[in-house]
């Protein structure tokens, strides 16, 4: 590949040279290639060549979440979301709105749940949800192609739904209503239920239960989002395949909504009651660069993933990476701060071995 030179600025990426391989072009005929991107992309001109060459769909990281759009009752803030949508339109990129309802109390503006000094009733909570969705989806009708309508509503433990103000007041009804309101506001939008770890057996069964329940009520849910935050050496390939088969049987599409492969596995952060956290918080093994053997392992695992994705291209509508390149990845800070290397492009926006592996898989069979 031929690369243009770049000046290394904080947070900047290189320009992707004409003639280089393109994910979006190579994936054509299989599925869309997307990316979760900074809300400030209209100002980050150094990111534009890499973004527009490689991806066809963009998801804003934060500016369309409820707490950003309507932090107080009736006080809507669309400045950053408008700029994001305008940018995407100018560059021929589809927008995935993220998200209309986040079923976690720490991600929902507290006013949603309150009626003066009392908890809001189910009726009031749904009324507020409807106004929020009608206002947001209606504003971007015809301009936002897809919405993550409800995010992370399923429980990680033994409950069906995650405990939240939504679940406490409304039970399952808030999920069905959110999709109904979104569909009414834009009948042509592609509507997604999005979650994490929902390819794993216990949560997969909850996902299947949820989609069956929604479908039985004729609720317009079009796809399930699998967040896809994987760890090196821990790809759940068999579980992913079982989930893809299950979604095919249900007649819904899948989007891999937030893909990366953590080069510094993080599972021990939560193991054994968190007793390893002090030790892990000091772990930063690749701050001076990622070793070739780790890059090769990562490339091999990305190849395995995309081989599977290609085999189920009839089910998968889109694969979106989460962040543009390694330097912008959320995994540099979560769950502890370290220099991470989870994506296809390095900190200067240059392709890594994983990029070539993915291009190879997407080119197979063509």
C-alpha positions as CSV (number, residue, x, y, z in Angstrom):
1,X,0.0,0.0,0.0
2,X,1.1,3.5,-0.7
3,X,0.6,6.0,2.1
4,X,0.7,9.8,2.1
5,X,2.9,11.4,4.7
6,X,1.3,12.9,7.7
7,X,2.2,15.2,10.5
8,X,1.6,13.5,13.8
9,X,-0.8,15.7,15.8
10,X,-2.6,14.7,19.0
11,X,-5.7,12.7,18.0
12,X,-4.9,13.1,14.3
13,X,-4.8,10.4,11.7
14,X,-3.1,10.0,8.4
15,X,-4.7,10.5,5.1
16,X,-5.5,7.3,3.4
17,X,-4.0,7.3,-0.1
18,X,-5.9,6.8,-3.2
19,X,-5.5,3.2,-4.6
20,X,-5.3,1.6,-1.2
21,X,-7.8,-1.2,-0.4
22,X,-11.1,-0.1,1.0
23,X,-13.2,-2.0,3.5
24,X,-16.4,-0.4,2.3
25,X,-15.7,-1.4,-1.3
26,X,-14.4,-4.9,-0.6
27,X,-17.3,-5.6,1.7
28,X,-19.8,-4.6,-1.0
29,X,-22.2,-7.5,-1.6
30,X,-21.6,-8.9,1.9
31,X,-22.7,-6.2,4.3
32,X,-22.1,-2.5,5.1
33,X,-19.0,-1.4,6.9
34,X,-19.5,1.2,9.6
35,X,-17.7,2.8,12.5
36,X,-18.5,4.5,15.7
37,X,-16.9,7.9,15.5
38,X,-16.2,11.0,17.6
39,X,-19.1,13.5,17.8
40,X,-16.6,16.1,16.8
41,X,-15.8,14.6,13.4
42,X,-16.9,17.7,11.5
43,X,-13.9,19.5,13.0
44,X,-11.4,16.6,12.7
45,X,-10.4,17.1,9.1
46,X,-7.4,14.8,9.4
47,X,-9.7,11.9,10.1
48,X,-11.9,12.5,7.0
49,X,-9.8,10.6,4.3
50,X,-9.5,7.4,6.4
51,X,-13.2,7.6,7.4
52,X,-14.6,8.2,4.0
53,X,-12.4,5.8,2.2
54,X,-13.0,2.9,4.5
55,X,-16.6,3.2,5.9
56,X,-20.1,3.7,4.6
57,X,-22.0,4.2,7.9
58,X,-21.2,6.2,11.0
59,X,-22.5,6.0,14.6
60,X,-22.0,9.0,16.9
61,X,-20.4,8.1,20.2
62,X,-22.4,10.3,22.5
63,X,-24.3,13.2,21.0
64,X,-27.5,11.4,20.3
65,X,-27.9,9.7,23.7
66,X,-30.8,10.9,25.8
67,X,-28.6,12.6,28.3
68,X,-27.0,14.7,25.5
69,X,-30.2,15.4,23.5
70,X,-32.6,16.2,26.4
71,X,-30.8,16.7,29.7
72,X,-33.8,18.4,31.2
73,X,-37.5,18.0,30.6
74,X,-38.3,19.8,27.3
75,X,-34.8,21.2,26.9
76,X,-33.5,19.7,23.7
77,X,-30.0,20.2,22.5
78,X,-29.4,19.3,18.8
79,X,-26.4,21.4,18.0
80,X,-23.8,18.6,17.9
81,X,-26.2,16.0,16.5
82,X,-27.2,18.4,13.7
83,X,-23.6,19.0,12.8
84,X,-22.9,15.3,12.8
85,X,-25.8,14.5,10.5
86,X,-24.9,17.4,8.2
87,X,-21.3,16.2,8.0
88,X,-22.5,12.6,7.1
89,X,-24.8,13.9,4.4
90,X,-22.0,16.0,2.8
91,X,-19.8,12.9,2.7
92,X,-22.3,10.3,1.6
93,X,-22.3,8.4,4.8
94,X,-25.3,6.7,6.4
95,X,-26.0,7.6,10.0
96,X,-26.9,5.1,12.7
97,X,-28.7,7.0,15.6
98,X,-27.4,5.9,19.0
99,X,-29.5,5.6,21.0
100,X,-33.2,6.5,21.8
101,X,-33.6,4.6,25.1
102,X,-30.7,3.4,27.2
103,X,-32.1,1.0,29.8
104,X,-29.6,1.9,32.5
105,X,-30.4,4.3,35.3
106,X,-27.0,5.9,35.2
107,X,-27.5,6.6,31.5
108,X,-31.0,8.0,31.7
109,X,-31.5,11.7,32.7
110,X,-33.0,11.4,36.2
111,X,-35.9,13.7,35.4
112,X,-37.4,11.0,33.2
113,X,-38.2,9.0,36.3
114,X,-39.5,11.7,38.6
115,X,-42.9,13.4,39.0
116,X,-42.2,16.1,41.6
117,X,-41.1,14.3,44.7
118,X,-42.6,11.0,43.6
119,X,-41.6,8.4,41.0
120,X,-43.1,8.9,37.6
121,X,-46.0,6.6,36.8
122,X,-45.8,4.2,33.9
123,X,-48.2,6.5,31.9
124,X,-46.0,9.6,32.5
125,X,-42.8,7.7,31.7
126,X,-44.1,6.4,28.4
127,X,-45.5,9.8,27.6
128,X,-42.1,11.3,28.1
129,X,-40.5,8.5,26.1
130,X,-42.9,9.1,23.2
131,X,-42.2,12.8,23.1
132,X,-38.5,12.3,23.2
133,X,-38.6,9.7,20.4
134,X,-41.1,11.6,18.2
135,X,-39.0,14.8,18.6
136,X,-35.6,13.2,17.9
137,X,-36.6,10.7,15.2
138,X,-39.0,13.1,13.6
139,X,-36.2,15.8,13.4
140,X,-34.0,13.4,11.4
141,X,-36.7,11.6,9.4
142,X,-35.3,10.5,6.1
143,X,-31.8,11.6,7.2
144,X,-30.9,8.9,9.7
145,X,-31.0,5.4,8.2
146,X,-31.1,3.3,11.3
147,X,-31.6,3.7,15.0
148,X,-30.4,1.8,18.1
149,X,-33.9,2.1,19.6
150,X,-33.3,0.4,22.9
151,X,-29.8,-0.2,24.3
152,X,-28.8,-2.8,26.9
153,X,-32.1,-3.8,28.5
154,X,-31.4,-7.4,29.2
155,X,-30.0,-8.5,32.6
156,X,-26.5,-10.0,33.0
157,X,-27.7,-12.2,35.9
158,X,-30.8,-14.3,36.5
159,X,-33.4,-11.6,35.8
160,X,-34.9,-11.2,32.3
161,X,-34.6,-7.5,32.1
162,X,-32.0,-5.3,33.8
163,X,-33.4,-3.6,36.9
164,X,-34.0,0.1,36.0
165,X,-36.6,2.8,36.3
166,X,-37.9,1.8,32.9
167,X,-38.4,-1.9,33.9
168,X,-39.7,-1.0,37.4
169,X,-42.5,1.3,36.1
170,X,-43.3,-0.4,32.8
171,X,-42.0,-4.0,32.7
172,X,-41.4,-5.1,29.1
173,X,-43.8,-2.6,27.7
174,X,-41.3,0.2,27.4
175,X,-39.3,-1.8,24.8
176,X,-42.3,-2.5,22.6
177,X,-43.5,1.1,22.9
178,X,-40.0,2.5,22.0
179,X,-40.0,0.6,18.8
180,X,-43.6,1.5,18.0
181,X,-42.9,5.2,18.6
182,X,-39.8,5.2,16.5
183,X,-41.5,3.4,13.6
184,X,-44.4,5.9,13.7
185,X,-41.9,8.8,13.6
186,X,-40.0,7.4,10.6
187,X,-41.6,4.4,9.0
188,X,-38.6,3.8,6.7
189,X,-35.9,3.7,9.5
190,X,-34.2,0.4,10.3
191,X,-34.8,-0.3,13.9
192,X,-32.3,-2.2,16.2
193,X,-32.3,-3.7,19.7
194,X,-28.7,-3.4,20.8
195,X,-26.8,-5.1,23.7
196,X,-23.5,-6.6,24.8
197,X,-22.6,-10.3,25.5
198,X,-25.9,-11.3,23.9
199,X,-24.1,-13.9,21.8
200,X,-23.3,-15.8,25.0
201,X,-25.8,-18.6,25.8
202,X,-27.7,-17.2,28.7
203,X,-28.2,-13.8,27.3
204,X,-28.8,-15.2,23.8
205,X,-31.8,-17.0,25.1
206,X,-33.1,-13.8,26.6
207,X,-32.5,-12.0,23.3
208,X,-34.5,-14.7,21.5
209,X,-37.3,-14.5,24.1
210,X,-37.4,-10.7,23.7
211,X,-37.5,-10.8,19.9
212,X,-40.1,-13.5,19.8
213,X,-42.3,-11.5,22.3
214,X,-41.9,-8.3,20.2
215,X,-42.6,-10.1,16.9
216,X,-45.7,-11.8,18.4
217,X,-47.1,-8.3,19.1
218,X,-46.2,-7.1,15.6
219,X,-43.6,-4.7,17.0
220,X,-41.4,-3.4,14.2
221,X,-37.9,-4.6,15.3
222,X,-35.7,-5.2,12.3
223,X,-32.3,-6.3,13.8
224,X,-30.4,-7.3,16.9
225,X,-27.1,-5.5,17.6
226,X,-24.2,-7.5,18.9
227,X,-21.8,-5.1,20.4
228,X,-18.7,-7.3,19.7
229,X,-16.2,-6.0,22.2
230,X,-14.0,-9.1,22.2
231,X,-10.7,-9.9,23.8
232,X,-7.6,-11.5,22.2
233,X,-7.6,-15.2,22.8
234,X,-11.3,-15.2,23.8
235,X,-13.3,-15.1,20.6
236,X,-16.8,-16.7,21.2
237,X,-17.0,-18.1,17.6
238,X,-19.3,-21.0,18.4
239,X,-21.6,-18.8,20.4
240,X,-21.6,-16.2,17.7
241,X,-22.5,-18.8,15.1
242,X,-25.3,-20.1,17.2
243,X,-26.6,-16.6,17.7
244,X,-26.5,-15.9,13.9
245,X,-28.4,-19.1,13.3
246,X,-31.0,-18.2,15.9
247,X,-31.5,-14.7,14.5
248,X,-31.9,-16.2,11.0
249,X,-34.6,-18.5,12.3
250,X,-36.4,-15.6,13.9
251,X,-36.3,-13.7,10.7
252,X,-34.3,-10.7,12.0
253,X,-31.1,-9.2,10.8
254,X,-27.9,-8.8,12.9
255,X,-25.6,-5.8,13.1
256,X,-22.2,-6.1,14.7
257,X,-22.5,-2.7,16.2
258,X,-19.3,-2.0,18.1
259,X,-16.5,-4.3,17.0
260,X,-12.9,-4.4,18.4
261,X,-10.5,-7.0,19.8
262,X,-8.8,-5.9,23.0
263,X,-5.0,-6.5,22.7
264,X,-4.8,-6.5,26.6
265,X,-7.5,-8.8,27.8
266,X,-9.6,-7.3,30.6
267,X,-11.7,-10.2,32.0
268,X,-9.6,-10.4,35.2
269,X,-10.7,-6.8,36.1
270,X,-14.1,-8.3,37.1
271,X,-12.9,-11.7,38.4
272,X,-12.7,-12.7,42.0
273,X,-14.6,-9.7,43.3
274,X,-12.3,-7.2,41.7
275,X,-9.3,-8.2,43.7
276,X,-6.9,-8.0,40.7
277,X,-7.7,-4.3,39.9
278,X,-4.8,-2.7,41.8
279,X,-2.4,-5.0,39.9
280,X,-4.1,-4.5,36.5
281,X,-4.3,-0.7,36.9
282,X,-0.5,-0.7,36.6
283,X,-0.4,-3.0,33.5
284,X,0.5,-1.2,30.3
285,X,2.6,-3.7,28.4
286,X,2.4,-2.2,24.9
287,X,2.9,1.5,25.6
288,X,5.9,1.5,23.3
289,X,4.2,-0.5,20.6
290,X,2.4,-3.7,19.9
291,X,4.7,-6.8,19.4
292,X,4.6,-8.5,16.0
293,X,3.4,-11.7,17.5
294,X,0.4,-10.0,19.1
295,X,-0.4,-8.2,15.9
296,X,-0.3,-11.5,14.1
297,X,-2.6,-13.2,16.6
298,X,-5.0,-10.3,16.4
299,X,-5.0,-10.5,12.6
300,X,-5.7,-14.3,12.7
301,X,-8.6,-13.7,15.1
302,X,-10.1,-10.9,12.9
303,X,-9.8,-13.2,10.0
304,X,-11.7,-15.9,11.9
305,X,-14.4,-13.4,12.7
306,X,-14.8,-12.1,9.2
307,X,-14.8,-15.6,7.8
308,X,-17.8,-16.3,10.0
309,X,-19.4,-13.0,9.1
310,X,-19.1,-13.7,5.4
311,X,-20.6,-17.1,5.8
312,X,-23.7,-15.5,7.4
313,X,-23.8,-12.4,5.1
314,X,-27.5,-13.2,4.5
315,X,-28.1,-12.4,8.2
316,X,-25.6,-9.6,8.9
317,X,-26.6,-6.2,7.6
318,X,-23.7,-4.2,8.9
319,X,-20.4,-4.6,10.8
320,X,-19.3,-1.4,12.6
321,X,-16.0,-0.9,14.4
322,X,-16.0,1.1,17.5
323,X,-13.6,4.1,16.9
324,X,-11.6,4.9,13.9
325,X,-8.1,3.9,14.9
326,X,-6.1,2.6,17.9
327,X,-5.3,6.1,19.2
328,X,-9.0,6.9,19.5
329,X,-10.2,3.7,21.0
330,X,-12.3,3.7,24.2
331,X,-10.2,0.7,25.3
332,X,-7.2,3.0,26.0
333,X,-9.2,4.1,29.1
334,X,-11.6,1.2,29.9
335,X,-11.6,-0.4,32.4
336,X,-8.2,1.0,33.2
337,X,-5.8,3.4,31.4
338,X,-3.3,1.7,29.1
339,X,-2.0,2.0,25.5
340,X,-4.2,-0.3,23.6
341,X,-4.2,-1.6,20.0
342,X,-7.7,-3.1,19.3
343,X,-8.6,-1.9,15.8
344,X,-7.5,-2.3,12.2
345,X,-5.5,1.0,12.0
346,X,-2.7,2.1,14.2
347,X,-2.3,5.5,15.9
348,X,-1.3,7.1,12.7
349,X,-4.2,5.6,10.8
350,X,-2.0,3.1,9.0
351,X,-3.3,-0.4,8.3
352,X,-2.2,-3.2,10.6
353,X,-1.9,-6.9,9.8
354,X,-5.5,-7.2,11.0
355,X,-6.6,-4.9,8.1
356,X,-5.0,-7.1,5.5
357,X,-6.5,-10.2,7.1
358,X,-10.0,-8.6,7.0
359,X,-9.5,-7.5,3.4
360,X,-8.4,-11.0,2.5
361,X,-11.5,-12.6,4.1
362,X,-13.9,-10.0,2.4
363,X,-12.2,-10.7,-0.9
364,X,-12.7,-14.5,-0.7
365,X,-15.3,-15.9,-2.9
366,X,-15.5,-12.9,-5.2
